[in-house]
Amino acid sequence: MDIRSSFESLDKKFTSFGGLNGGGITRLLYSDEWSNAVHELKHTLEKEGFEASFDSVGNLKGRIEGSKYPEETIMSGSHIDTVVEGGHLDGQFGVLAALVAMQSLKAEHGQPLRSLEVLALAEEEGSRFPYAFWGSKNFFNLAKSEDVNDIADGEGINFKAAMNNAGFDYRNEDNDYSYIKSFIEVHIEQGKVLETEQKAIGVVNGIVGQKRYTINLKGEANHAGTTPMGLRRDAVVAFSKIATELTDKARTIGDPLVITFGRVDPVPNTVNVVPGEVTFSIDCRHINQEALNDFAKTIDDCIRTVSEQEGVEYDINLWMDEAPTMMDESLVKVVEQAAEQVVGSNDSKMMPSGAGHDSQIFAKYIPTAMLFVPSINGVSHNVTEETNIEDLVKGIEVLKQVLYQLAYEE
C-alpha cells in the first residue's frame, strides 16, 4: 500500500466537507458539513474493515480487533472539527494519519495482537460554541450538560438543539476507557520551530500550561483637547505600559514563556476622547508550572503598580488556569525511537507543544504521546495552512512504526 497516495486521496475527499472556494475548511461542530464528514468517515472505516461506531455525542471510533490481547487497545486520532476558515490539516491530519497507518499495518502484517482504534473526536476547537474539548471531555466523562445547556452559536442556535439536529444527545451513561492501553496523536506543529531548525519530526514531551485573563481598567473619559496630560486618567496609556512591561519581562526570561495581548477594547474608542476604560486579554503559557505561577504573580504586580501610577481602577479575571500536561515518558521514548528509525536521529527534535490539544485531556487518564510534523511558515488556523507532503508521509510512517511496536510486538 502506498501511504502517500492513500493519504492524498482521503485528504482530498474529506477536505470537500466544509471546503471553501479559496481553500481551507469551515467545519463546525454539529453543522451539516461536520455531520456529512463524520458519516462519510464511518462509511470509509467500515469499507476498510474497521468496526465503526459513534458514542452519544458524536465521537467516532473505528476498531480492528486484536488476536491475542483484544482487551488491550492502542488508539490514535484527533479532532474532526475546524475553526472558521481553517486549514485542511489541523485535526483532520491526525485522524487520517491514524487511518492510513492502520490500513498499511493491516495490509502488511494482518491482524494485530492488540486491538487498534482510530478515533475522530467530535470537537476540540470551541469555534462554534464557547466550549472547547467537548469530544475528549465527554470521552472521559468530564463534560456536563449544565455547562452547555444555555450556550448558543453566533446565530443564536442553542447547543442542545444543534446537537439533536445532528442526531446526537447528551451522554446518558459514563464511557468506559479502561481498555485503552495507549493514545498517540499526530498533529501539525502550528509553529515555525521545526521548519526553522529543518527537522522533520517533533517528539512532544509535554503541552504547556495556560493562564488566560480578562483585564478591565477604568480611568476617566475626557476631552482630548482640553485635558492636560498631567491631569489625565487614560486607560489606554495604562494598558500600553502594562503590555510593554510584561512583554519586556517575558523576553528577558525567554523561551518557552510566551505572553499575548490578543484583544483590546477601548471605550469610547473615538479619536477625540481620552479613553476612560479598556478591557483586554492576556494569554500566558509555559511548560513548567512553577515558572507559569511565578509569571502570573508578575502579571498581577505589574497591573496593580501601573494602575496606581496612572490613577485607574483595575479588575483581574483569571478565567482559564490549565496546568501543563506531560506526556508518558515510556511512550515518548517509543516515539523518539520510531522517529530515529524513519528520519534519523538528527532530523527529529524533542519539544513542548505551545498549543492545546486533545492529548492534554487524554494524558490525565491514560498513557499518551504526541508527534508533530512541520508547518510551512508556521501558519495554522488559516486557509493557507500547509505542510509538504513528504513531511506528512514521514509523520504517518513514524506513527505506523509506533503502532507496530505497541500493537504487533509482544
Disulfide bonds with the S-S distance in Angstrom:
none
